[in-house]
Amino acid sequence: MSVVIKTIWAGLFISFTPMILFIFIPRLLYGVELINSIYISWCVLIIPLTFTYLLITKRLFDIDFILRRILMTVTIAFIPSLIIVALIGIFFADQTNISDLLLSFIGILILITFVLYSLERFGKMLESVIFPRKYYFNKSLRKISQHLVSLSNVQEMKGIILLDLINTLEVFGAAIVFTNGEWVEEICEGDIDAEKVKKMVISGSCDHSDYTCFPVNRHEEYSSYLIFTRKKNDTLFSAEEKQWLHLIISYLAVSLENVFLIRKLTMKLEQLAARFPNEEVANEFVWFRKLMFELQEKERLRIAADLHNSTMPEMARLKGELEIMQQYAVSEEAACDMRSVILKIDDIHSQLSQSFSQLHPQLTDGAGLVQTLQQYIDKERASAAFELAYSAEQPAIIDKCCLETKKHIFRMVQEMIGNAKEHSRASKVGIQLIAIDQYIVLLYEDDGVGFEQKRMLEEEAGSPFKGMKQIRTRVLHLNGDMKLETSAGAGVKIRITLPGAAT
């Protein structure tokens, strides 16, 4: 734009400078022209030539829009200017003539055209003063739309989108609810009853005295709703607020659709990753496996962060409040009930801590793999229905492997113990890590019910084979080797050999 403006000013200067220097100034001072105006007036052609140049070079790309806008404002200003000049001619007929009225018409037309043309710009400048609510809504809309662009999962809406909506509309709380008829998932922020909202969506009735419900998406696969509590000043949503909300919902619908498709695609990719028939085919999809593992780790870290930053501190705060209330209990029975609740909170907090350590193992913070696995297995041993043994040979060499290998070994051990708990019915489970030359060997053995290896291709939900396929996929990703020995009633033996003991 600056180049365009400079070019136009240069054209104006070149066009009118000769006329000023050789015609107007000499006539004003001496009454004669230095150069005949017939020749100098040709310089005026520089102006249209300048615009022609800008159009050809595609710099003045919006000149047609500007000209149409000027024509529109001139057309609108024409009739008011004509009426004003007619009134002047009627009331001051003795003091005016045709030339004066014509000049007045041109001046008034230019003035009204300028005012109309500048009205939009001045309106934007004064919008915050004249229409403060509209300005605030537009500002919030820009902010929310920017946040929606970067969303990749539903949980990110909690602290960003919902919080902005609550502050803008001045409500107590808000929620986004998903359902496909079989499951319901809700994301709540502020003072809102999640269970009540959930029941309202399940029942299919969005009419409630305490909540206002807006449908966002309605598809065969899922439906979503945006739900608000009553406003803090106990008034209904105004027409302006509803109009703004419908605009937000149209933005939100697109983002939720993208999030749903990402989730659906991720599930299909996981199923595809588990169906690689052999190492030769799987080696062609190294990039695919790496992407899947990165997505899984990212999601685990997000859930761990939610636990650490919101759920666990809230549990600790609730426990502290109950301990204070226990000191001032009106009876021994009430104090006993509070102690029972505090013990339950401690138990829940302990389970959350265990979940946090599984989602975010200490090895990502620099701890060794051997020690991290020892701590994890010690915690699992307390809740396992079987005897769980663990040992590591050459731990110093094992801990020298790269962080990526450590993460995959940790996740493989998690899958093994999880499968043993759910499906093995074993009385003894053993896990062993060994460093041999430049290889790390992971051994697993149990005396459980085992299974027929040909059933590994089955896809039943909750089957032990999904975990086995995840383990095999991780082994292939690390260019390792996995040997499985099992049959019905004969337990399970797994030997995994991974290269690269050194970093």
ZAMARGU-4260 file (C-alpha; in steps of 0.2 Angstrom, whole numbers, plus 5000, padded with zeros to 4 digits):
<rodrens>
0) 5000/5000/5000 | 5014/5012/5004 | 5022/5009/4987 | 5005/5013/4978 | 5003/5029/4988
5) 5021/5035/4984 | 5018/5031/4965 | 5001/5041/4965 | 5010/5056/4974 | 5024/5055/4961
10) 5012/5055/4947 | 5002/5070/4954 | 5019/5079/4957 | 5025/5076/4939 | 5008/5081/4932
15) 5004/5097/4941 | 5022/5104/4944 | 5025/5110/4926 | 5008/5119/4926 | 5011/5128/4942
20) 5029/5133/4938 | 5026/5138/4920 | 5007/5144/4920 | 4999/5148/4936 | 5014/5157/4945
25) 5019/5167/4930 | 5001/5173/4927 | 4999/5177/4945 | 5016/5188/4945 | 5018/5194/4927
30) 5001/5191/4919 | 5009/5180/4905 | 5012/5161/4903 | 5031/5156/4901 | 5025/5141/4890
35) 5009/5139/4881 | 4996/5130/4892 | 4991/5120/4876 | 5008/5111/4878 | 5009/5110/4897
40) 4992/5103/4899 | 4998/5087/4891 | 5007/5083/4908 | 4990/5080/4916 | 4990/5063/4906
45) 5003/5057/4918 | 4989/5054/4931 | 4979/5041/4921 | 4995/5033/4915 | 5000/5031/4933
50) 4984/5022/4937 | 4986/5012/4921 | 5003/5006/4926 | 4997/5001/4944 | 4983/4991/4936
55) 4994/4982/4924 | 5007/4978/4937 | 4992/4972/4948 | 4997/4983/4962 | 4981/4993/4963
60) 4971/4977/4964 | 4956/4985/4973 | 4953/5001/4963 | 4937/4993/4955 | 4930/4991/4973
65) 4935/5009/4978 | 4927/5016/4962 | 4911/5006/4965 | 4910/5012/4983 | 4913/5030/4978
70) 4900/5029/4964 | 4888/5021/4977 | 4891/5035/4990 | 4889/5049/4976 | 4872/5041/4971
75) 4866/5041/4989 | 4872/5059/4992 | 4865/5065/4975 | 4846/5067/4981 | 4850/5075/4998
80) 4862/5087/4990 | 4848/5091/4977 | 4835/5094/4991 | 4847/5105/5001 | 4851/5116/4986
85) 4833/5117/4981 | 4828/5123/4998 | 4842/5136/4998 | 4836/5142/4981 | 4818/5143/4987
90) 4822/5152/5004 | 4836/5163/4997 | 4830/5166/4979 | 4834/5185/4979 | 4852/5182/4985
95) 4857/5167/4974 | 4860/5164/4956 | 4862/5148/4945 | 4881/5148/4946 | 4880/5149/4965
100) 4868/5135/4967 | 4878/5124/4955 | 4894/5127/4966 | 4884/5124/4982 | 4877/5108/4974
105) 4894/5102/4970 | 4901/5107/4987 | 4887/5099/4997 | 4888/5083/4986 | 4907/5081/4989
110) 4904/5084/5008 | 4890/5071/5010 | 4900/5059/4999 | 4915/5061/5010 | 4905/5058/5026
115) 4896/5043/5019 | 4913/5035/5012 | 4921/5038/5029 | 4906/5033/5040 | 4912/5014/5040
120) 4930/5019/5046 | 4924/5031/5059 | 4910/5019/5065 | 4924/5006/5068 | 4935/5019/5077
125) 4920/5024/5088 | 4912/5007/5090 | 4919/5004/5107 | 4911/5020/5114 | 4894/5020/5104
130) 4891/5001/5104 | 4902/4994/5119 | 4893/4977/5120 | 4894/4974/5101 | 4913/4979/5102
135) 4916/4967/5116 | 4907/4953/5107 | 4917/4956/5091 | 4933/4956/5101 | 4928/4940/5110
140) 4924/4932/5094 | 4941/4935/5086 | 4949/4928/5102 | 4939/4912/5102 | 4941/4909/5083
145) 4960/4910/5085 | 4959/4898/5099 | 4948/4886/5089 | 4960/4885/5075 | 4974/4877/5086
150) 4962/4864/5094 | 4966/4846/5092 | 4956/4838/5106 | 4941/4841/5116 | 4949/4843/5133
155) 4958/4859/5127 | 4941/4868/5126 | 4939/4867/5144 | 4952/4881/5149 | 4951/4891/5133
160) 4934/4891/5124 | 4923/4888/5139 | 4932/4900/5150 | 4930/4914/5137 | 4912/4910/5134
165) 4909/4911/5153 | 4917/4928/5155 | 4909/4935/5139 | 4891/4930/5143 | 4893/4932/5162
170) 4886/4915/5167 | 4891/4904/5181 | 4896/4889/5171 | 4896/4881/5154 | 4898/4863/5147
175) 4901/4855/5130 | 4893/4837/5129 | 4895/4823/5117 | 4884/4808/5115 | 4881/4794/5102
180) 4867/4786/5111 | 4879/4773/5120 | 4891/4785/5129 | 4891/4803/5135 | 4907/4814/5137
185) 4906/4831/5145 | 4918/4845/5147 | 4913/4857/5161 | 4920/4874/5167 | 4914/4885/5181
190) 4899/4881/5193 | 4889/4869/5184 | 4882/4851/5189 | 4890/4839/5177 | 4879/4824/5182
195) 4863/4835/5179 | 4869/4841/5162 | 4873/4823/5157 | 4856/4816/5162 | 4848/4830/5153
200) 4857/4825/5137 | 4854/4807/5139 | 4835/4810/5142 | 4835/4820/5126 | 4826/4835/5134
205) 4835/4851/5133 | 4822/4861/5142 | 4828/4865/5160 | 4824/4880/5171 | 4842/4881/5176
210) 4851/4878/5160 | 4850/4885/5142 | 4855/4872/5129 | 4861/4875/5111 | 4863/4860/5099
215) 4880/4861/5090 | 4881/4846/5079 | 4868/4832/5075 | 4875/4817/5065 | 4871/4799/5064
220) 4888/4795/5073 | 4887/4808/5087 | 4878/4824/5093 | 4885/4838/5103 | 4878/4852/5114
225) 4883/4869/5121 | 4875/4871/5138 | 4875/4887/5150 | 4869/4890/5167 | 4859/4906/5171
230) 4867/4922/5170 | 4875/4930/5185 | 4862/4945/5185 | 4848/4932/5183 | 4842/4938/5166
235) 4839/4929/5150 | 4850/4930/5135 | 4847/4945/5124 | 4844/4944/5106 | 4861/4951/5103
240) 4869/4938/5114 | 4859/4924/5105 | 4865/4931/5088 | 4883/4931/5094 | 4881/4913/5101
245) 4874/4906/5085 | 4890/4913/5076 | 4901/4905/5089 | 4892/4889/5087 | 4894/4889/5068
250) 4913/4891/5072 | 4913/4878/5086 | 4903/4865/5075 | 4917/4865/5062 | 4931/4863/5076
255) 4921/4849/5085 | 4919/4840/5068 | 4938/4841/5065 | 4941/4835/5083 | 4929/4820/5080
260) 4937/4815/5064 | 4955/4816/5071 | 4949/4805/5085 | 4941/4793/5073 | 4956/4793/5062
265) 4968/4790/5076 | 4957/4774/5081 | 4958/4768/5064 | 4976/4770/5063 | 4979/4761/5079
270) 4969/4746/5071 | 4979/4747/5055 | 4995/4747/5065 | 4990/4731/5074 | 4986/4722/5057
275) 5004/4722/5050 | 5006/4704/5046 | 5025/4703/5046 | 5041/4712/5048 | 5044/4715/5030
280) 5027/4724/5028 | 5029/4733/5044 | 5046/4740/5040 | 5038/4750/5026 | 5028/4760/5038
285) 5042/4766/5050 | 5035/4784/5049 | 5017/4778/5053 | 5022/4769/5069 | 5033/4783/5075
290) 5018/4795/5072 | 5006/4783/5082 | 5018/4782/5096 | 5020/4801/5097 | 5001/4803/5097
295) 4999/4791/5111 | 5013/4799/5122 | 5006/4816/5119 | 4989/4810/5125 | 4996/4802/5140
300) 5006/4818/5145 | 4990/4828/5142 | 4980/4817/5154 | 4994/4816/5167 | 4995/4836/5166
305) 4976/4836/5170 | 4978/4825/5184 | 4993/4834/5191 | 4986/4852/5189 | 4968/4850/5193
310) 4961/4834/5200 | 4975/4830/5213 | 4976/4848/5220 | 4957/4848/5222 | 4958/4831/5231
315) 4971/4838/5243 | 4961/4854/5246 | 4946/4844/5249 | 4955/4833/5262 | 4962/4849/5271
320) 4945/4856/5272 | 4938/4840/5280 | 4952/4839/5292 | 4948/4857/5298 | 4929/4852/5299
325) 4933/4836/5309 | 4941/4847/5323 | 4925/4856/5325 | 4913/4841/5323 | 4897/4842/5334
330) 4898/4824/5339 | 4910/4809/5339 | 4899/4800/5326 | 4901/4815/5314 | 4920/4815/5317
335) 4921/4796/5313 | 4911/4799/5297 | 4923/4813/5292 | 4938/4802/5296 | 4931/4788/5285
340) 4929/4801/5270 | 4947/4807/5273 | 4953/4789/5272 | 4943/4786/5256 | 4951/4802/5249
345) 4968/4796/5253 | 4965/4780/5244 | 4958/4789/5228 | 4973/4801/5229 | 4985/4786/5230
350) 4976/4778/5215 | 4978/4795/5205 | 4996/4796/5210 | 4999/4778/5203 | 4990/4783/5187
355) 5000/4798/5185 | 5016/4788/5187 | 5010/4776/5174 | 5006/4790/5162 | 5021/4800/5165
360) 5035/4789/5171 | 5050/4797/5180 | 5062/4791/5166 | 5056/4805/5155 | 5063/4817/5169
365) 5080/4809/5169 | 5078/4794/5180 | 5085/4777/5175 | 5074/4764/5167 | 5079/4750/5180
370) 5074/4761/5195 | 5058/4767/5186 | 5052/4749/5182 | 5056/4744/5200 | 5045/4758/5207
375) 5031/4754/5195 | 5032/4735/5198 | 5032/4738/5217 | 5016/4748/5216 | 5008/4735/5204
380) 5013/4721/5216 | 5001/4727/5229 | 4986/4726/5219 | 4990/4710/5208 | 4982/4694/5212
385) 4998/4684/5208 | 5016/4684/5213 | 5026/4697/5203 | 5045/4695/5202 | 5057/4707/5194
390) 5075/4708/5191 | 5088/4717/5180 | 5106/4711/5175 | 5119/4724/5171 | 5108/4739/5176
395) 5121/4752/5172 | 5122/4746/5154 | 5103/4745/5152 | 5102/4763/5158 | 5114/4769/5144
400) 5101/4766/5131 | 5092/4781/5122 | 5077/4788/5130 | 5065/4782/5116 | 5070/4764/5119
405) 5067/4767/5138 | 5050/4773/5135 | 5045/4759/5123 | 5052/4746/5136 | 5042/4754/5150
410) 5026/4754/5139 | 5029/4735/5135 | 5031/4730/5153 | 5015/4740/5156 | 5006/4730/5143
415) 5012/4714/5149 | 5007/4717/5167 | 4990/4724/5161 | 4987/4708/5151 | 4992/4697/5165
420) 4980/4705/5177 | 4965/4704/5165 | 4967/4688/5156 | 4981/4677/5162 | 4974/4670/5179
425) 4992/4666/5183 | 4999/4663/5201 | 5017/4668/5196 | 5023/4682/5184 | 5041/4685/5181
430) 5049/4700/5171 | 5068/4701/5168 | 5079/4714/5159 | 5096/4708/5153 | 5110/4718/5144
435) 5120/4706/5132 | 5133/4713/5122 | 5125/4727/5112 | 5107/4721/5115 | 5094/4722/5128
440) 5083/4707/5132 | 5066/4708/5140 | 5059/4692/5146 | 5042/4689/5152 | 5034/4672/5159
445) 5018/4667/5168 | 5010/4651/5172 | 4992/4656/5167 | 4980/4650/5155 | 4989/4655/5139
450) 4980/4656/5122 | 4982/4649/5104 | 4993/4659/5094 | 4982/4658/5079 | 4969/4668/5088
455) 4981/4683/5088 | 4972/4689/5072 | 4956/4692/5081 | 4949/4709/5084 | 4938/4707/5099
460) 4937/4723/5110 | 4946/4719/5127 | 4955/4704/5121 | 4973/4701/5126 | 4979/4701/5108
465) 4977/4720/5107 | 4991/4722/5120 | 5001/4709/5111 | 5000/4718/5095 | 5005/4734/5103
470) 5020/4726/5110 | 5025/4718/5093 | 5022/4735/5085 | 5034/4743/5097 | 5047/4729/5095
475) 5046/4731/5076 | 5048/4750/5078 | 5064/4748/5087 | 5071/4735/5074 | 5070/4721/5087
480) 5064/4703/5088 | 5050/4695/5098 | 5048/4677/5101 | 5031/4671/5109 | 5029/4654/5116
485) 5011/4649/5122 | 4997/4638/5120 | 4980/4635/5129 | 4983/4630/5147 | 5003/4632/5146
490) 5006/4650/5151 | 5015/4663/5141 | 5033/4666/5138 | 5040/4681/5128 | 5058/4685/5123
495) 5061/4702/5116 | 5078/4707/5110 | 5082/4725/5106 | 5097/4732/5098 | 5107/4748/5104
500) 5111/4746/5123 | 5123/4761/5121 | 5116/4778/5118
</rodrens>
